[in-house]
Amino acid sequence: MRIAPRWSLLLGFCAFAFSSVLAADTKDLKSTPQAKAYEAVLKAVQAGDFGAYKKAMTKESAKKMDEQMKEMKMDPKKAMEFMKAMAPEDLKYTDLKVDGKKATLKATAKVGGEPNNKGTIELEQEDGQWKVATQSWTNAK
């Protein structure tokens, strides 16, 4: 009879310790150069600063953005307003994989007012700095 309470206590302690390690890891993700690069994109979007936004993106992504805006006949101000409306809120980084000059950052957030979204942010190192190549968000309902 005494063994069961001891096992329960041990399992409870292990679960607490493991959850503390996971929490520390996700907090540490925010301080990575890759997360900081993504934060620069979000900061530019919130400020409506199209120039800063393009600087935080890879050259290829910035070029594609210009092409899309031209195709949609959208000026930078309207594009930034749209991006601001769709920017992730309550952002939590969940994983980071770095492979040389490429990285994939995973996150969860509320997007467009909808909770439970999972995001994948692809980054590349250009000219010695991490920049965002693409990002995609899907609702995890």
N, C-alpha and C positions, 0 to 999 in steps of 0.2 A: 504493500500500500504506500509506503514512503517513497518508492522509486518513481511512481507516476508524478507526484508533485515536483520532485527534483528534475525530471525530464522536462516538465512543463516550464519550470523556471529557467532551465538551461536553454530551451528552444526560444523562449521569450527574450532572453538576453541576447541570443544570437541574432534574432530578427531585428531587435533594436540596434545592435551594433552594425549590422549589414545596412539598415536603412540610413544610419548616420553616415556611413561611408558613401552611399549613393548620393545623399544630399550634399555632401562635401564636394563630390565629383561634379555635380551639375552646377554648383556655385563656382567652381574653378573654371568651368567652360566659359563663363562670361568674361574671364580675364585673359582668354587666349587671343592671339593676334587675329585669328579668323573671326571670332565673335566681335571683336572690336571693329573689324572691317565691315561686318554686317551692320553694326550699330551706327557706323558712319553713313551708310545708305539710309537707314531709318531717320537719322538726325536731319539729313538733307531733305528727305521727303517731308518731314514735319515742318521744316523751315520754308519749304517751297523753293529750295535753292537747286535749280536744274543743273547749274554748273558743278556744284559740289556733288550732286548725284552722279553725274557722268564721270567725274574723277574717281569716285568710289567703285565704279563698275569697270570691268575689263574693257579694253579697246573694242573688241569684237561685239560685246554686249551694248556698248554705247552706240556703235554704228548701227546695230539692229534696231535700237530704240529710235534713233533718228529716222530710219527707214519706215518704221511703223507709224510714227507721228506724221510723217509726210503723207503716207498712204491714207491715213485716217483724217487728214487735214486738221490736225490738232496742234495748237501752239504749246510751248513749254509750260505756260501757266496752267492751262487746262489739263495737261498731262500730269502735272504735279498734284493738282486738286484730286484727280481720279486716283492716283497712287496713294494719296493721303487717306482717302476714304477706304481704300482696301489694305492699308498698312496693318500688320499684325499688332495686337494689343495683348497685354498680360503675357508677354513672351517669356518662355522658359526653354533654355537649351537642354537637350537630352542626350546628345551624342556628338562626337567629333571623330572623324577619320581623316588622317593626313597621309598622303602618299606623294612624297617629293614636293613638287610645286603645285599640287592639286589637293583640295580638301573638300569634304562633305560635312556640313553642319546640320544636325537634325534639331527640330524644335517643336514645341506645341504653343498654340496661341488662339486668340479670338480674332477672326478675320471677317471684315465686313459685317460686324455685329454678331456673327455666328460663332459659338464656342466649339471646342473640341476639334480644332484643326491641327493637322500635322504638317510640318513644313520640312522641305529639303532645300538647303542653300548650298549651291556649288560655288567654290571659290578657286581662284588661281593666283599664283604669285607672278606679278608683272613688275619689272623694274625694281625688284627687291621688296615690293609691298603686296600684301594680300588684297585682292579685289574680288567683288562678287561677279560671277559669270551669269548664273541663273538662280531663280528661286521658284519653288512651286508649293502650293498649299492645297491640301485636300481635307474635306470634312470627314472626320473619323467616326461618324454616327453609326 
